[in-house]
Amino acid sequence: MTHPQPPTISLPATGFFRLKQIIGDKSASPPIPPLIPVSKSSFWLAVKEGRYPQPVRLGKRTTAWRVADIIALIDRMGV
């Protein structure tokens, strides 16, 4: 029996991702599928431990991650 493949997601080459774009948001309309399927607290713990890339502050209340850093993380993880 073969398992269906998840849909491929086209990622931008440059720019920034906000956290909900990385870990997904089921309550958004339309829902945002996760690139890295972990909880918010697990993601921040991995950032603190150095396993995930450090964020960039874009403003007082705006934190984001470079697209290139997240793509490299996904490649390392094999997600």
mmCIF file of the N, C-alpha and C atoms, coordinates in Angstrom:
data_MODEL
# 
_entry.id   MODEL 
# 
loop_
_atom_site.group_PDB 
_atom_site.id 
_atom_site.type_symbol 
_atom_site.label_atom_id 
_atom_site.label_alt_id 
_atom_site.label_comp_id 
_atom_site.label_asym_id 
_atom_site.label_entity_id 
_atom_site.label_seq_id 
_atom_site.pdbx_PDB_ins_code 
_atom_site.Cartn_x 
_atom_site.Cartn_y 
_atom_site.Cartn_z 
_atom_site.occupancy 
_atom_site.B_iso_or_equiv 
_atom_site.pdbx_formal_charge 
_atom_site.auth_seq_id 
_atom_site.auth_comp_id 
_atom_site.auth_asym_id 
_atom_site.auth_atom_id 
_atom_site.pdbx_PDB_model_num 
ATOM 1   N N  . MET A 1 1  ? 0.845  -1.172 0.000  1.00 0.00 ? 1  MET A N  1 
ATOM 2   C CA . MET A 1 1  ? 0.000  0.000  0.000  1.00 0.00 ? 1  MET A CA 1 
ATOM 3   C C  . MET A 1 1  ? 0.889  1.233  0.000  1.00 0.00 ? 1  MET A C  1 
ATOM 4   N N  . THR A 1 2  ? 0.618  2.170  -0.898 1.00 0.00 ? 2  THR A N  1 
ATOM 5   C CA . THR A 1 2  ? 1.381  3.406  -0.935 1.00 0.00 ? 2  THR A CA 1 
ATOM 6   C C  . THR A 1 2  ? 0.627  4.491  -0.185 1.00 0.00 ? 2  THR A C  1 
ATOM 7   N N  . HIS A 1 3  ? 1.381  5.345  0.458  1.00 0.00 ? 3  HIS A N  1 
ATOM 8   C CA . HIS A 1 3  ? 0.789  6.454  1.213  1.00 0.00 ? 3  HIS A CA 1 
ATOM 9   C C  . HIS A 1 3  ? 0.775  7.693  0.338  1.00 0.00 ? 3  HIS A C  1 
ATOM 10  N N  . PRO A 1 4  ? -0.278 8.477  0.421  1.00 0.00 ? 4  PRO A N  1 
ATOM 11  C CA . PRO A 1 4  ? -0.309 9.704  -0.379 1.00 0.00 ? 4  PRO A CA 1 
ATOM 12  C C  . PRO A 1 4  ? 0.771  10.670 0.067  1.00 0.00 ? 4  PRO A C  1 
ATOM 13  N N  . GLN A 1 5  ? 1.390  11.342 -0.889 1.00 0.00 ? 5  GLN A N  1 
ATOM 14  C CA . GLN A 1 5  ? 2.424  12.328 -0.582 1.00 0.00 ? 5  GLN A CA 1 
ATOM 15  C C  . GLN A 1 5  ? 1.762  13.633 -0.158 1.00 0.00 ? 5  GLN A C  1 
ATOM 16  N N  . PRO A 1 6  ? 2.334  14.317 0.844  1.00 0.00 ? 6  PRO A N  1 
ATOM 17  C CA . PRO A 1 6  ? 1.776  15.612 1.229  1.00 0.00 ? 6  PRO A CA 1 
ATOM 18  C C  . PRO A 1 6  ? 1.970  16.596 0.081  1.00 0.00 ? 6  PRO A C  1 
ATOM 19  N N  . PRO A 1 7  ? 1.113  17.593 -0.001 1.00 0.00 ? 7  PRO A N  1 
ATOM 20  C CA . PRO A 1 7  ? 1.268  18.565 -1.087 1.00 0.00 ? 7  PRO A CA 1 
ATOM 21  C C  . PRO A 1 7  ? 2.574  19.327 -0.943 1.00 0.00 ? 7  PRO A C  1 
ATOM 22  N N  . THR A 1 8  ? 3.210  19.632 -2.057 1.00 0.00 ? 8  THR A N  1 
ATOM 23  C CA . THR A 1 8  ? 4.444  20.401 -2.002 1.00 0.00 ? 8  THR A CA 1 
ATOM 24  C C  . THR A 1 8  ? 4.090  21.875 -1.851 1.00 0.00 ? 8  THR A C  1 
ATOM 25  N N  . ILE A 1 9  ? 4.884  22.546 -1.057 1.00 0.00 ? 9  ILE A N  1 
ATOM 26  C CA . ILE A 1 9  ? 4.657  23.960 -0.786 1.00 0.00 ? 9  ILE A CA 1 
ATOM 27  C C  . ILE A 1 9  ? 5.777  24.737 -1.454 1.00 0.00 ? 9  ILE A C  1 
ATOM 28  N N  . SER A 1 10 ? 5.424  25.732 -2.216 1.00 0.00 ? 10 SER A N  1 
ATOM 29  C CA . SER A 1 10 ? 6.403  26.583 -2.879 1.00 0.00 ? 10 SER A CA 1 
ATOM 30  C C  . SER A 1 10 ? 6.848  27.669 -1.896 1.00 0.00 ? 10 SER A C  1 
ATOM 31  N N  . LEU A 1 11 ? 8.138  27.716 -1.616 1.00 0.00 ? 11 LEU A N  1 
ATOM 32  C CA . LEU A 1 11 ? 8.671  28.693 -0.669 1.00 0.00 ? 11 LEU A CA 1 
ATOM 33  C C  . LEU A 1 11 ? 9.368  29.823 -1.410 1.00 0.00 ? 11 LEU A C  1 
ATOM 34  N N  . PRO A 1 12 ? 9.275  31.043 -0.900 1.00 0.00 ? 12 PRO A N  1 
ATOM 35  C CA . PRO A 1 12 ? 9.987  32.151 -1.545 1.00 0.00 ? 12 PRO A CA 1 
ATOM 36  C C  . PRO A 1 12 ? 11.491 31.973 -1.385 1.00 0.00 ? 12 PRO A C  1 
ATOM 37  N N  . ALA A 1 13 ? 12.265 32.583 -2.272 1.00 0.00 ? 13 ALA A N  1 
ATOM 38  C CA . ALA A 1 13 ? 13.727 32.470 -2.219 1.00 0.00 ? 13 ALA A CA 1 
ATOM 39  C C  . ALA A 1 13 ? 14.336 33.409 -1.187 1.00 0.00 ? 13 ALA A C  1 
ATOM 40  N N  . THR A 1 14 ? 13.694 34.543 -0.952 1.00 0.00 ? 14 THR A N  1 
ATOM 41  C CA . THR A 1 14 ? 14.218 35.515 -0.001 1.00 0.00 ? 14 THR A CA 1 
ATOM 42  C C  . THR A 1 14 ? 13.075 36.070 0.830  1.00 0.00 ? 14 THR A C  1 
ATOM 43  N N  . GLY A 1 15 ? 13.423 36.806 1.861  1.00 0.00 ? 15 GLY A N  1 
ATOM 44  C CA . GLY A 1 15 ? 12.411 37.430 2.702  1.00 0.00 ? 15 GLY A CA 1 
ATOM 45  C C  . GLY A 1 15 ? 12.430 36.875 4.107  1.00 0.00 ? 15 GLY A C  1 
ATOM 46  N N  . PHE A 1 16 ? 11.282 36.987 4.762  1.00 0.00 ? 16 PHE A N  1 
ATOM 47  C CA . PHE A 1 16 ? 11.170 36.580 6.154  1.00 0.00 ? 16 PHE A CA 1 
ATOM 48  C C  . PHE A 1 16 ? 9.896  35.766 6.367  1.00 0.00 ? 16 PHE A C  1 
ATOM 49  N N  . PHE A 1 17 ? 9.940  34.870 7.365  1.00 0.00 ? 17 PHE A N  1 
ATOM 50  C CA . PHE A 1 17 ? 8.774  34.129 7.828  1.00 0.00 ? 17 PHE A CA 1 
ATOM 51  C C  . PHE A 1 17 ? 8.459  34.579 9.239  1.00 0.00 ? 17 PHE A C  1 
ATOM 52  N N  . ARG A 1 18 ? 7.186  34.736 9.535  1.00 0.00 ? 18 ARG A N  1 
ATOM 53  C CA . ARG A 1 18 ? 6.742  34.913 10.911 1.00 0.00 ? 18 ARG A CA 1 
ATOM 54  C C  . ARG A 1 18 ? 6.539  33.523 11.496 1.00 0.00 ? 18 ARG A C  1 
ATOM 55  N N  . LEU A 1 19 ? 6.447  33.421 12.820 1.00 0.00 ? 19 LEU A N  1 
ATOM 56  C CA . LEU A 1 19 ? 6.369  32.122 13.486 1.00 0.00 ? 19 LEU A CA 1 
ATOM 57  C C  . LEU A 1 19 ? 5.188  31.282 12.998 1.00 0.00 ? 19 LEU A C  1 
ATOM 58  N N  . LYS A 1 20 ? 4.024  31.905 12.826 1.00 0.00 ? 20 LYS A N  1 
ATOM 59  C CA . LYS A 1 20 ? 2.852  31.134 12.396 1.00 0.00 ? 20 LYS A CA 1 
ATOM 60  C C  . LYS A 1 20 ? 3.009  30.573 10.993 1.00 0.00 ? 20 LYS A C  1 
ATOM 61  N N  . GLN A 1 21 ? 3.834  31.193 10.177 1.00 0.00 ? 21 GLN A N  1 
ATOM 62  C CA . GLN A 1 21 ? 4.102  30.660 8.847  1.00 0.00 ? 21 GLN A CA 1 
ATOM 63  C C  . GLN A 1 21 ? 5.022  29.448 8.929  1.00 0.00 ? 21 GLN A C  1 
ATOM 64  N N  . ILE A 1 22 ? 5.786  29.342 9.994  1.00 0.00 ? 22 ILE A N  1 
ATOM 65  C CA . ILE A 1 22 ? 6.720  28.233 10.168 1.00 0.00 ? 22 ILE A CA 1 
ATOM 66  C C  . ILE A 1 22 ? 6.029  27.043 10.829 1.00 0.00 ? 22 ILE A C  1 
ATOM 67  N N  . ILE A 1 23 ? 5.332  27.301 11.951 1.00 0.00 ? 23 ILE A N  1 
ATOM 68  C CA . ILE A 1 23 ? 4.731  26.192 12.696 1.00 0.00 ? 23 ILE A CA 1 
ATOM 69  C C  . ILE A 1 23 ? 3.269  25.968 12.335 1.00 0.00 ? 23 ILE A C  1 
ATOM 70  N N  . GLY A 1 24 ? 2.714  26.831 11.477 1.00 0.00 ? 24 GLY A N  1 
ATOM 71  C CA . GLY A 1 24 ? 1.336  26.671 11.026 1.00 0.00 ? 24 GLY A CA 1 
ATOM 72  C C  . GLY A 1 24 ? 0.335  27.318 11.966 1.00 0.00 ? 24 GLY A C  1 
ATOM 73  N N  . ASP A 1 25 ? -0.864 27.505 11.441 1.00 0.00 ? 25 ASP A N  1 
ATOM 74  C CA . ASP A 1 25 ? -1.953 28.090 12.225 1.00 0.00 ? 25 ASP A CA 1 
ATOM 75  C C  . ASP A 1 25 ? -3.272 27.540 11.697 1.00 0.00 ? 25 ASP A C  1 
ATOM 76  N N  . LYS A 1 26 ? -3.844 26.586 12.434 1.00 0.00 ? 26 LYS A N  1 
ATOM 77  C CA . LYS A 1 26 ? -5.101 25.948 12.025 1.00 0.00 ? 26 LYS A CA 1 
ATOM 78  C C  . LYS A 1 26 ? -6.281 26.904 12.084 1.00 0.00 ? 26 LYS A C  1 
ATOM 79  N N  . SER A 1 27 ? -6.204 27.926 12.950 1.00 0.00 ? 27 SER A N  1 
ATOM 80  C CA . SER A 1 27 ? -7.338 28.823 13.129 1.00 0.00 ? 27 SER A CA 1 
ATOM 81  C C  . SER A 1 27 ? -7.361 29.977 12.125 1.00 0.00 ? 27 SER A C  1 
ATOM 82  N N  . ALA A 1 28 ? -6.311 30.119 11.316 1.00 0.00 ? 28 ALA A N  1 
ATOM 83  C CA . ALA A 1 28 ? -6.290 31.178 10.303 1.00 0.00 ? 28 ALA A CA 1 
ATOM 84  C C  . ALA A 1 28 ? -7.288 30.846 9.201  1.00 0.00 ? 28 ALA A C  1 
ATOM 85  N N  . SER A 1 29 ? -7.674 31.856 8.455  1.00 0.00 ? 29 SER A N  1 
ATOM 86  C CA . SER A 1 29 ? -8.602 31.619 7.354  1.00 0.00 ? 29 SER A CA 1 
ATOM 87  C C  . SER A 1 29 ? -7.975 32.126 6.066  1.00 0.00 ? 29 SER A C  1 
ATOM 88  N N  . PRO A 1 30 ? -7.508 31.269 5.209  1.00 0.00 ? 30 PRO A N  1 
ATOM 89  C CA . PRO A 1 30 ? -7.496 29.810 5.266  1.00 0.00 ? 30 PRO A CA 1 
ATOM 90  C C  . PRO A 1 30 ? -6.387 29.326 6.215  1.00 0.00 ? 30 PRO A C  1 
ATOM 91  N N  . PRO A 1 31 ? -6.497 28.089 6.707  1.00 0.00 ? 31 PRO A N  1 
ATOM 92  C CA . PRO A 1 31 ? -5.478 27.550 7.615  1.00 0.00 ? 31 PRO A CA 1 
ATOM 93  C C  . PRO A 1 31 ? -4.083 27.566 6.976  1.00 0.00 ? 31 PRO A C  1 
ATOM 94  N N  . ILE A 1 32 ? -3.074 27.806 7.799  1.00 0.00 ? 32 ILE A N  1 
ATOM 95  C CA . ILE A 1 32 ? -1.682 27.826 7.330  1.00 0.00 ? 32 ILE A CA 1 
ATOM 96  C C  . ILE A 1 32 ? -1.048 26.490 7.697  1.00 0.00 ? 32 ILE A C  1 
ATOM 97  N N  . PRO A 1 33 ? -0.627 25.698 6.708  1.00 0.00 ? 33 PRO A N  1 
ATOM 98  C CA . PRO A 1 33 ? 0.007  24.413 7.020  1.00 0.00 ? 33 PRO A CA 1 
ATOM 99  C C  . PRO A 1 33 ? 1.406  24.630 7.601  1.00 0.00 ? 33 PRO A C  1 
ATOM 100 N N  . PRO A 1 34 ? 1.832  23.770 8.516  1.00 0.00 ? 34 PRO A N  1 
ATOM 101 C CA . PRO A 1 34 ? 3.161  23.953 9.116  1.00 0.00 ? 34 PRO A CA 1 
ATOM 102 C C  . PRO A 1 34 ? 4.280  23.545 8.166  1.00 0.00 ? 34 PRO A C  1 
ATOM 103 N N  . LEU A 1 35 ? 5.368  24.311 8.180  1.00 0.00 ? 35 LEU A N  1 
ATOM 104 C CA . LEU A 1 35 ? 6.588  23.902 7.486  1.00 0.00 ? 35 LEU A CA 1 
ATOM 105 C C  . LEU A 1 35 ? 7.384  22.981 8.393  1.00 0.00 ? 35 LEU A C  1 
ATOM 106 N N  . ILE A 1 36 ? 7.339  23.285 9.696  1.00 0.00 ? 36 ILE A N  1 
ATOM 107 C CA . ILE A 1 36 ? 7.998  22.479 10.727 1.00 0.00 ? 36 ILE A CA 1 
ATOM 108 C C  . ILE A 1 36 ? 6.920  22.163 11.757 1.00 0.00 ? 36 ILE A C  1 
ATOM 109 N N  . PRO A 1 37 ? 6.454  20.929 11.800 1.00 0.00 ? 37 PRO A N  1 
ATOM 110 C CA . PRO A 1 37 ? 5.317  20.585 12.670 1.00 0.00 ? 37 PRO A CA 1 
ATOM 111 C C  . PRO A 1 37 ? 5.697  20.397 14.139 1.00 0.00 ? 37 PRO A C  1 
ATOM 112 N N  . VAL A 1 38 ? 5.917  21.514 14.830 1.00 0.00 ? 38 VAL A N  1 
ATOM 113 C CA . VAL A 1 38 ? 6.200  21.492 16.267 1.00 0.00 ? 38 VAL A CA 1 
ATOM 114 C C  . VAL A 1 38 ? 5.344  22.556 16.931 1.00 0.00 ? 38 VAL A C  1 
ATOM 115 N N  . SER A 1 39 ? 5.235  22.479 18.255 1.00 0.00 ? 39 SER A N  1 
ATOM 116 C CA . SER A 1 39 ? 4.483  23.496 18.990 1.00 0.00 ? 39 SER A CA 1 
ATOM 117 C C  . SER A 1 39 ? 5.318  24.773 19.109 1.00 0.00 ? 39 SER A C  1 
ATOM 118 N N  . LYS A 1 40 ? 4.650  25.840 19.474 1.00 0.00 ? 40 LYS A N  1 
ATOM 119 C CA . LYS A 1 40 ? 5.311  27.129 19.654 1.00 0.00 ? 40 LYS A CA 1 
ATOM 120 C C  . LYS A 1 40 ? 6.403  27.031 20.720 1.00 0.00 ? 40 LYS A C  1 
ATOM 121 N N  . SER A 1 41 ? 6.082  26.388 21.851 1.00 0.00 ? 41 SER A N  1 
ATOM 122 C CA . SER A 1 41 ? 7.069  26.284 22.935 1.00 0.00 ? 41 SER A CA 1 
ATOM 123 C C  . SER A 1 41 ? 8.256  25.410 22.530 1.00 0.00 ? 41 SER A C  1 
ATOM 124 N N  . SER A 1 42 ? 8.009  24.338 21.783 1.00 0.00 ? 42 SER A N  1 
ATOM 125 C CA . SER A 1 42 ? 9.107  23.486 21.312 1.00 0.00 ? 42 SER A CA 1 
ATOM 126 C C  . SER A 1 42 ? 9.995  24.237 20.339 1.00 0.00 ? 42 SER A C  1 
ATOM 127 N N  . PHE A 1 43 ? 9.382  25.053 19.482 1.00 0.00 ? 43 PHE A N  1 
ATOM 128 C CA . PHE A 1 43 ? 10.164 25.833 18.531 1.00 0.00 ? 43 PHE A CA 1 
ATOM 129 C C  . PHE A 1 43 ? 11.077 26.808 19.261 1.00 0.00 ? 43 PHE A C  1 
ATOM 130 N N  . TRP A 1 44 ? 10.511 27.557 20.226 1.00 0.00 ? 44 TRP A N  1 
ATOM 131 C CA . TRP A 1 44 ? 11.320 28.537 20.962 1.00 0.00 ? 44 TRP A CA 1 
ATOM 132 C C  . TRP A 1 44 ? 12.415 27.867 21.786 1.00 0.00 ? 44 TRP A C  1 
ATOM 133 N N  . LEU A 1 45 ? 12.139 26.687 22.345 1.00 0.00 ? 45 LEU A N  1 
ATOM 134 C CA . LEU A 1 45 ? 13.170 25.958 23.086 1.00 0.00 ? 45 LEU A CA 1 
ATOM 135 C C  . LEU A 1 45 ? 14.320 25.581 22.161 1.00 0.00 ? 45 LEU A C  1 
ATOM 136 N N  . ALA A 1 46 ? 14.004 25.113 20.959 1.00 0.00 ? 46 ALA A N  1 
ATOM 137 C CA . ALA A 1 46 ? 15.045 24.741 19.990 1.00 0.00 ? 46 ALA A CA 1 
ATOM 138 C C  . ALA A 1 46 ? 15.854 25.968 19.562 1.00 0.00 ? 46 ALA A C  1 
ATOM 139 N N  . VAL A 1 47 ? 15.212 27.136 19.464 1.00 0.00 ? 47 VAL A N  1 
ATOM 140 C CA . VAL A 1 47 ? 15.931 28.380 19.156 1.00 0.00 ? 47 VAL A CA 1 
ATOM 141 C C  . VAL A 1 47 ? 16.887 28.691 20.298 1.00 0.00 ? 47 VAL A C  1 
ATOM 142 N N  . LYS A 1 48 ? 16.386 28.593 21.526 1.00 0.00 ? 48 LYS A N  1 
ATOM 143 C CA . LYS A 1 48 ? 17.208 28.887 22.710 1.00 0.00 ? 48 LYS A CA 1 
ATOM 144 C C  . LYS A 1 48 ? 18.410 27.944 22.796 1.00 0.00 ? 48 LYS A C  1 
ATOM 145 N N  . GLU A 1 49 ? 18.200 26.672 22.457 1.00 0.00 ? 49 GLU A N  1 
ATOM 146 C CA . GLU A 1 49 ? 19.273 25.674 22.516 1.00 0.00 ? 49 GLU A CA 1 
ATOM 147 C C  . GLU A 1 49 ? 20.222 25.750 21.329 1.00 0.00 ? 49 GLU A C  1 
ATOM 148 N N  . GLY A 1 50 ? 19.885 26.559 20.326 1.00 0.00 ? 50 GLY A N  1 
ATOM 149 C CA . GLY A 1 50 ? 20.750 26.703 19.160 1.00 0.00 ? 50 GLY A CA 1 
ATOM 150 C C  . GLY A 1 50 ? 20.500 25.680 18.063 1.00 0.00 ? 50 GLY A C  1 
ATOM 151 N N  . ARG A 1 51 ? 19.460 24.871 18.201 1.00 0.00 ? 51 ARG A N  1 
ATOM 152 C CA . ARG A 1 51 ? 19.150 23.879 17.167 1.00 0.00 ? 51 ARG A CA 1 
ATOM 153 C C  . ARG A 1 51 ? 18.403 24.498 15.998 1.00 0.00 ? 51 ARG A C  1 
ATOM 154 N N  . TYR A 1 52 ? 17.690 25.587 16.234 1.00 0.00 ? 52 TYR A N  1 
ATOM 155 C CA . TYR A 1 52 ? 16.954 26.313 15.206 1.00 0.00 ? 52 TYR A CA 1 
ATOM 156 C C  . TYR A 1 52 ? 17.581 27.699 15.090 1.00 0.00 ? 52 TYR A C  1 
ATOM 157 N N  . PRO A 1 53 ? 17.438 28.342 13.944 1.00 0.00 ? 53 PRO A N  1 
ATOM 158 C CA . PRO A 1 53 ? 18.074 29.652 13.746 1.00 0.00 ? 53 PRO A CA 1 
ATOM 159 C C  . PRO A 1 53 ? 17.513 30.744 14.658 1.00 0.00 ? 53 PRO A C  1 
ATOM 160 N N  . GLN A 1 54 ? 18.351 31.719 14.916 1.00 0.00 ? 54 GLN A N  1 
ATOM 161 C CA . GLN A 1 54 ? 17.943 32.869 15.723 1.00 0.00 ? 54 GLN A CA 1 
ATOM 162 C C  . GLN A 1 54 ? 17.033 33.777 14.895 1.00 0.00 ? 54 GLN A C  1 
ATOM 163 N N  . PRO A 1 55 ? 16.048 34.402 15.537 1.00 0.00 ? 55 PRO A N  1 
ATOM 164 C CA . PRO A 1 55 ? 15.167 35.315 14.812 1.00 0.00 ? 55 PRO A CA 1 
ATOM 165 C C  . PRO A 1 55 ? 15.825 36.671 14.579 1.00 0.00 ? 55 PRO A C  1 
ATOM 166 N N  . VAL A 1 56 ? 15.172 37.448 13.734 1.00 0.00 ? 56 VAL A N  1 
ATOM 167 C CA . VAL A 1 56 ? 15.577 38.814 13.440 1.00 0.00 ? 56 VAL A CA 1 
ATOM 168 C C  . VAL A 1 56 ? 14.464 39.714 13.952 1.00 0.00 ? 56 VAL A C  1 
ATOM 169 N N  . ARG A 1 57 ? 14.819 40.769 14.672 1.00 0.00 ? 57 ARG A N  1 
ATOM 170 C CA . ARG A 1 57 ? 13.805 41.722 15.149 1.00 0.00 ? 57 ARG A CA 1 
ATOM 171 C C  . ARG A 1 57 ? 13.558 42.742 14.046 1.00 0.00 ? 57 ARG A C  1 
ATOM 172 N N  . LEU A 1 58 ? 12.328 42.808 13.551 1.00 0.00 ? 58 LEU A N  1 
ATOM 173 C CA . LEU A 1 58 ? 11.973 43.762 12.512 1.00 0.00 ? 58 LEU A CA 1 
ATOM 174 C C  . LEU A 1 58 ? 11.333 45.020 13.090 1.00 0.00 ? 58 LEU A C  1 
ATOM 175 N N  . GLY A 1 59 ? 10.989 44.971 14.360 1.00 0.00 ? 59 GLY A N  1 
ATOM 176 C CA . GLY A 1 59 ? 10.378 46.097 15.055 1.00 0.00 ? 59 GLY A CA 1 
ATOM 177 C C  . GLY A 1 59 ? 10.253 45.752 16.515 1.00 0.00 ? 59 GLY A C  1 
ATOM 178 N N  . LYS A 1 60 ? 9.649  46.646 17.299 1.00 0.00 ? 60 LYS A N  1 
ATOM 179 C CA . LYS A 1 60 ? 9.493  46.399 18.737 1.00 0.00 ? 60 LYS A CA 1 
ATOM 180 C C  . LYS A 1 60 ? 8.754  45.102 19.023 1.00 0.00 ? 60 LYS A C  1 
ATOM 181 N N  . ARG A 1 61 ? 7.707  44.832 18.237 1.00 0.00 ? 61 ARG A N  1 
ATOM 182 C CA . ARG A 1 61 ? 6.876  43.657 18.501 1.00 0.00 ? 61 ARG A CA 1 
ATOM 183 C C  . ARG A 1 61 ? 6.827  42.712 17.314 1.00 0.00 ? 61 ARG A C  1 
ATOM 184 N N  . THR A 1 62 ? 7.833  42.785 16.437 1.00 0.00 ? 62 THR A N  1 
ATOM 185 C CA . THR A 1 62 ? 7.836  41.952 15.246 1.00 0.00 ? 62 THR A CA 1 
ATOM 186 C C  . THR A 1 62 ? 9.108  41.126 15.186 1.00 0.00 ? 62 THR A C  1 
ATOM 187 N N  . THR A 1 63 ? 8.946  39.814 15.270 1.00 0.00 ? 63 THR A N  1 
ATOM 188 C CA . THR A 1 63 ? 10.050 38.876 15.189 1.00 0.00 ? 63 THR A CA 1 
ATOM 189 C C  . THR A 1 63 ? 9.834  38.010 13.960 1.00 0.00 ? 63 THR A C  1 
ATOM 190 N N  . ALA A 1 64 ? 10.902 37.755 13.226 1.00 0.00 ? 64 ALA A N  1 
ATOM 191 C CA . ALA A 1 64 ? 10.793 36.940 12.016 1.00 0.00 ? 64 ALA A CA 1 
ATOM 192 C C  . ALA A 1 64 ? 12.084 36.141 11.831 1.00 0.00 ? 64 ALA A C  1 
ATOM 193 N N  . TRP A 1 65 ? 12.035 35.204 10.913 1.00 0.00 ? 65 TRP A N  1 
ATOM 194 C CA . TRP A 1 65 ? 13.188 34.389 10.582 1.00 0.00 ? 65 TRP A CA 1 
ATOM 195 C C  . TRP A 1 65 ? 13.466 34.536 9.102  1.00 0.00 ? 65 TRP A C  1 
ATOM 196 N N  . ARG A 1 66 ? 14.745 34.565 8.720  1.00 0.00 ? 66 ARG A N  1 
ATOM 197 C CA . ARG A 1 66 ? 15.112 34.649 7.306  1.00 0.00 ? 66 ARG A CA 1 
ATOM 198 C C  . ARG A 1 66 ? 14.650 33.375 6.594  1.00 0.00 ? 66 ARG A C  1 
ATOM 199 N N  . VAL A 1 67 ? 14.065 33.548 5.418  1.00 0.00 ? 67 VAL A N  1 
ATOM 200 C CA . VAL A 1 67 ? 13.606 32.402 4.627  1.00 0.00 ? 67 VAL A CA 1 
ATOM 201 C C  . VAL A 1 67 ? 14.758 31.426 4.393  1.00 0.00 ? 67 VAL A C  1 
ATOM 202 N N  . ALA A 1 68 ? 15.937 31.940 4.050  1.00 0.00 ? 68 ALA A N  1 
ATOM 203 C CA . ALA A 1 68 ? 17.086 31.072 3.777  1.00 0.00 ? 68 ALA A CA 1 
ATOM 204 C C  . ALA A 1 68 ? 17.449 30.217 4.995  1.00 0.00 ? 68 ALA A C  1 
ATOM 205 N N  . ASP A 1 69 ? 17.353 30.788 6.199  1.00 0.00 ? 69 ASP A N  1 
ATOM 206 C CA . ASP A 1 69 ? 17.664 30.032 7.417  1.00 0.00 ? 69 ASP A CA 1 
ATOM 207 C C  . ASP A 1 69 ? 16.653 28.913 7.641  1.00 0.00 ? 69 ASP A C  1 
ATOM 208 N N  . ILE A 1 70 ? 15.377 29.189 7.385  1.00 0.00 ? 70 ILE A N  1 
ATOM 209 C CA . ILE A 1 70 ? 14.339 28.172 7.588  1.00 0.00 ? 70 ILE A CA 1 
ATOM 210 C C  . ILE A 1 70 ? 14.442 27.077 6.528  1.00 0.00 ? 70 ILE A C  1 
ATOM 211 N N  . ILE A 1 71 ? 14.746 27.451 5.286  1.00 0.00 ? 71 ILE A N  1 
ATOM 212 C CA . ILE A 1 71 ? 14.923 26.443 4.240  1.00 0.00 ? 71 ILE A CA 1 
ATOM 213 C C  . ILE A 1 71 ? 16.112 25.543 4.578  1.00 0.00 ? 71 ILE A C  1 
ATOM 214 N N  . ALA A 1 72 ? 17.205 26.125 5.060  1.00 0.00 ? 72 ALA A N  1 
ATOM 215 C CA . ALA A 1 72 ? 18.363 25.321 5.464  1.00 0.00 ? 72 ALA A CA 1 
ATOM 216 C C  . ALA A 1 72 ? 18.014 24.388 6.617  1.00 0.00 ? 72 ALA A C  1 
ATOM 217 N N  . LEU A 1 73 ? 17.207 24.875 7.564  1.00 0.00 ? 73 LEU A N  1 
ATOM 218 C CA . LEU A 1 73 ? 16.771 24.041 8.693  1.00 0.00 ? 73 LEU A CA 1 
ATOM 219 C C  . LEU A 1 73 ? 15.923 22.875 8.192  1.00 0.00 ? 73 LEU A C  1 
ATOM 220 N N  . ILE A 1 74 ? 14.990 23.148 7.306  1.00 0.00 ? 74 ILE A N  1 
ATOM 221 C CA . ILE A 1 74 ? 14.132 22.096 6.756  1.00 0.00 ? 74 ILE A CA 1 
ATOM 222 C C  . ILE A 1 74 ? 14.980 21.056 6.018  1.00 0.00 ? 74 ILE A C  1 
ATOM 223 N N  . ASP A 1 75 ? 15.969 21.512 5.254  1.00 0.00 ? 75 ASP A N  1 
ATOM 224 C CA . ASP A 1 75 ? 16.854 20.587 4.543  1.00 0.00 ? 75 ASP A CA 1 
ATOM 225 C C  . ASP A 1 75 ? 17.631 19.711 5.517  1.00 0.00 ? 75 ASP A C  1 
ATOM 226 N N  . ARG A 1 76 ? 18.152 20.321 6.609  1.00 0.00 ? 76 ARG A N  1 
ATOM 227 C CA . ARG A 1 76 ? 18.891 19.552 7.627  1.00 0.00 ? 76 ARG A CA 1 
ATOM 228 C C  . ARG A 1 76 ? 18.007 18.517 8.303  1.00 0.00 ? 76 ARG A C  1 
ATOM 229 N N  . MET A 1 77 ? 16.748 18.907 8.564  1.00 0.00 ? 77 MET A N  1 
ATOM 230 C CA . MET A 1 77 ? 15.824 18.026 9.274  1.00 0.00 ? 77 MET A CA 1 
ATOM 231 C C  . MET A 1 77 ? 15.250 16.946 8.359  1.00 0.00 ? 77 MET A C  1 
ATOM 232 N N  . GLY A 1 78 ? 15.266 17.198 7.063  1.00 0.00 ? 78 GLY A N  1 
ATOM 233 C CA . GLY A 1 78 ? 14.679 16.247 6.138  1.00 0.00 ? 78 GLY A CA 1 
ATOM 234 C C  . GLY A 1 78 ? 13.157 16.244 6.182  1.00 0.00 ? 78 GLY A C  1 
ATOM 235 N N  . VAL A 1 79 ? 12.559 17.388 6.541  1.00 0.00 ? 79 VAL A N  1 
ATOM 236 C CA . VAL A 1 79 ? 11.106 17.500 6.636  1.00 0.00 ? 79 VAL A CA 1 
ATOM 237 C C  . VAL A 1 79 ? 10.515 17.576 5.252  1.00 0.00 ? 79 VAL A C  1 
# 
